[in-house]
Amino acid sequence: MSSPVVIVAMAVDTVNDHAALAELAEVTGASVAYLQHGEPSLVAELSRLAAQGAARVRLVRLPAAGAAPARSWLRRVAAHWVREHPGTEVEVVASAVTGREAPLRSEAWEDVPGFRHHVLVCRGPRCSALDSAATTRALDAALNERGLGDDDVLITQTGCLFPCNHAPVVAVHPDDVWYGPVTESDAGAIVDEHLIAGHPVDRLRRPRIIAERTTS
């Protein structure tokens, strides 16, 4: 078979545009894979094409409007797959993946980080449509302005967190505090009042009812 082309979506919220990407792939004769938060994953799509007899696969990185991993992560994930499937060549347009790229694991990523708070920002379809990307950027900026990094507060963009009527939704752990809607103008209050001073922002807070455990 000829060398297939895979369009690789890089950003966490690109999966929300799956239908448009599928149309693009159909028109161009390519296929679509996701580096994060989407199916098929890049390694799954490479394995599918190799099983169909592809001796060489070309990867095209889809530019991301928002936050996305650096291009080096695309090469790193592709190289991980190449090391386990030496019979298939992979090219990230326009440079070959040799398999000698940095591995997925390293000593720097061994320990669970010691941050005080883990902030989850929903990037599901509704939250993304209501600009949770701007919420994420505003939280990042507020933390940076106050000299707080990942060792203090770790922000993670997630799939749907479910209380979609309150989009954009933000959850802060281990405090088990849920906020919504959280716009970019609310980021400073959450950082100053909650993450620094330790007092949840009541005007943004949403109650969470914990289901009782049932026993048989």
N, C-alpha and C positions, 0 to 999 in steps of 0.2 A: 504494500500500500504506500501511497505518497506520504510525505511527512505531514502529519496533522498539526493544526495550530490550536492552541488553547488560550483563550482570553482569561487572564487571572485577575479576579477582583481582589483588591488589596484591603479596602476599608471595611470596618466592622458592620457598617450599615448598608453596604452595597447590595446585600441580599434582598433589601426592600425593592430593588429595581430588577429583580430576577426576570420578570416577564420581558422587559425591554432588552435585557442582555440576551435572553433566549432568541428574541427576534434578530438581534444583531448577529448572533452566532449562526442562525439559519441562513441569513442573507450572505454572510461571508464564507460559509462552509467550515466555520470553526466550532469549537465547543467552549463551554464556560466552566471554570472551577473557582473555588474560593480559598483564599489563604487563611481566612478565619471566619467563623460564624456563617456557615452556608454549606449547602450540599449541591454537587459533590465537592469534597475537599480536593486540593491539588493532588495529593498523593493518590487518592482514589481514582481521579481521572487519568493520571499517568498510568496507573495499574490497569485500568480498563483498556486504554489504547495499546499498551504493551501486549495484553492478552489477545488483542485483535491483530497482532503482528507488526505493530509500528516499530521500526528500527530507529527512528529519530522523531522527536517531538519538539516543536517550537512553541515557546511561551511568550505571550505578549502581555505586558503589564498594563492593566486598566488604570489610568490616572485617577487619583482620589481627590475629591474636593475638600474633604475633611481630614481628620487625623488618621494616619495609616502607617504601618510599619515601613521602615526604610527598604529600598530595593534589595539591600543585602539579605533581608529575611527571605525574599523570594528565592534567591540563589541558595541560601542555606537549606531551606526546606527541599528544594529540588535536588540539591547535592545529597541530602540524606536519602532520598529515594534512589538516586543513581547508585549510591554505594550498595544498596540492597538489590538493585536490578542492573547489573553491569552489562547486560545485553542490549540496552536501549540508550541511545544518546539523547541528551536534552540540551536545548539551546534557549537561553533567555535573550531574545532579540536585542542586541546582536552580539552576544558573546556566549561561548560554550560553557556548560557546567561540567567541571572536571571531576567532581567528587572530592577534591582536596580543599573545598571551602570549609569554614569553621563548622564544627558539629553542632547539633541541637543542644547538647549538654555541655556544661562547663562547671568548674568549681565555684564560679561566681554566682551560680544559680542553684546552689545546693540547699541553702537554709531558707526556711520560711521567714519572710520579712517581718521585722518587728514594729511595724507601723501601729499607731494608736487607734486610728480609725480607717475603716474600709468603706469608701463611698461608691455605691453602685448607681450608675446613671443609665436609665433605660434607653435603648436605641431600637426598640421595636417599631413596627410600622406607624402606629399612632404618635408615639413620642417623637419619632424622627420627623413626622409630618408637621409637628408643632415645635420643631427646631430644638430638640434636645442636644443637637450638635453645638448650638450656641450656648446652651447651659453648661455643657462640658468645658468648652473653651473659657467661659467666664469663671468657673470653679478653678480651673488650672491657673488662670491669670491671677485670681485672688490669692491663691496659695503661694504662687511665686512672689507676688508683691509683698507678702508677709514673711518671706524666707522659709516657707515650709515645702519640703520635698516628699518624695515617695517614702522615705523612712519615717515621716510623720503621718501623712495621710496618703493612702493609695486610692486613686480614682480608677475604677474599672467600668468600661462600657459593656452593657449586657444585652441579651435578648429581652423579650417581653417580660416585665415584672407583674403584669396582670391588672392593676387598678387603672385601666386605660382612661377612664373618664377624668382622671386627675393628671393627665399628661401635661408636660413632661414629669415623669416620676423619678424620684431620687430616694435611695435608702442608705442609711448610715449604720454601720455595724462596728463594734459589738453592741451598740446602744439599742438596736432594733427600733430605730426611729425612721418613719416613712414620711416623705414630703411630696406634695404635689398640689397644683402645678408649680413647677420651679422654673422661672424664666431667668435669663441672664442677669436681670436686675436684682434677683434674690440671692445670687451667689455670695456676695460680700457678707450678708447677714448670716448665712449658714456657716461660713468660715469663721467670722468673728464671734458670733454668739454661741454656736454649738461646738465647732471643732476646736476653737481656742478657749473660750470661756466655759464650755461644758454645759450650756443651757440650750436645749432644743428650741427652735423657733416655732412657737405655738401657732402663729397665724398661718404657717405653711404645713403644719403637721396633719397627718391623716392617721386615725386610730387603726390598730391591727388587732383583730380578735383571734386569739390562739385557740384552735380546736382542741377539745378535750380528747385525750387518748382513750380509745375504746378497747376493751379486753373481751375475749371470747370465753 
